[in-house]
Amino acid sequence: MRKVAESTVRRLSLYLRFLEEFEGQGIATVSSGALASRGSTTSAQVRKDLSFFGSFGKRGLGYPVPELAGRLREILGLKQRYQVGMIGAGKIGGALVQYRGFRQRGFDIVAIFDSDPAKIGRQWNGLTILDIDTLEAEFARRPIDMAVLVTPADAAQPVTDRLVQLGVKAVLNFAPVQLVVPDDVVVKTVNLALELETLSYALANR
Amino acid sequence: MRKVAESTVRRLSLYLRFLEEFEGQGIATVSSGALASRGSTTSAQVRKDLSFFGSFGKRGLGYPVPELAGRLREILGLKQRYQVGMIGAGKIGGALVQYRGFRQRGFDIVAIFDSDPAKIGRQWNGLTILDIDTLEAEFARRPIDMAVLVTPADAAQPVTDRLVQLGVKAVLNFAPVQLVVPDDVVVKTVNLALELETLSYALANR
């Protein structure tokens, strides 16, 4: 079960969303074709993606919805909840802290840090914005599994080094920099301008 | 020049960022190795990515920074500015409208629409939030090249159908749905919870 492409993991996440919708509608089994059409892919791809993680469903009967959903939650590491620390209390941080999608999927933002004295001490969604200087003390007090980084570009690497030192193994990075981390730490960088550039590329090269 | 993988386009965007940094520092030429180390890839990959779009640089001398940057801007469709309409004036929309990365790369948010009477008429970053019912009238008045969709899930497809009808060819979608569009329209969906799931997957399968 090594080295699954990120594109596969993303499709598994999408399949899980559809399965949960089907679950909500009381649908007991689903075909690879139904999953494929919802995920903009092919039934062959669905079968291939799922077979990689073991045997699901019976030929001609489709996949059992609750079982497959449960197995995907397990594969995606979603059977537990994660304590998430947010570094940076700017505009994007403010939107993310109120984003219900995180909590719904098991990601609880439990602490917010900033270096700006004008922001430290303010309340956001029931959390007090903490001084970034207290990062180490706060980590000693409560476990944090993941960090969401929404700092300016120049602050991103130094704070990442501190997070790595504190044992954080996963960082969702919104700062426009390529972070350098040890091999056992995963970083996912979201660059919103870059997403628009994939669109301008498509428009320019149609 | 058909069918370049999205991963290639993303790397080109990253190379352009580094080239612009080098340009700012007055560096005239850059090796594939230097571009590779900044983009977390290999020099062979850099050479392959760039050779796909023609011949750049001289063996042993590296790539000429301003020329390559200019060519990448052209390839990525960044030689022009884009008029962007934002649909939805919620928390994420509020962060995006103030996000400087968009304007820096040539994407100008020129109109914001919402259906909530409490939001319509408010000022955001110098723009008045418009009634979504006036979408067609507004498009008749001014051209809009791209849409950023930050609506609730159930509003996303109906408003996309209207945008497609109005001739929009590119949509950056933050709503947690797979949009159905004609073949000549490009959609890029950003699902922030899904980004965290690639991290939880990595933590669960290390």
Interface residues (C-beta under 8 A of the other chain):
Chain A: M1 V4 E6 V9 R10 L12 S13 L14 R17 R38 G39 S40 E74 I75 L76 G77 L78 Y82 V84 K91 I92 G94 A95 L96 Q98 Y99 G101 F102 Q104 R105 G106 F107 D145 M146 K169 A170 V171 L172 P176 Q178 D184 V186 K188 V190 N191 L192 A193 L194 E195 L196 E197 T198 L199 S200 Y201 A202 L203 A204 N205 R206
Chain B: M1 V4 E6 V9 R10 L12 S13 L14 R17 R38 G39 S40 E74 I75 L76 G77 L78 Y82 V84 K91 I92 G94 A95 L96 Q98 Y99 G101 F102 Q104 R105 G106 F107 D145 M146 K169 A170 V171 L172 P176 Q178 D184 V186 K188 V190 N191 L192 A193 L194 E195 L196 E197 T198 L199 S200 Y201 A202 L203 A204 N205 R206
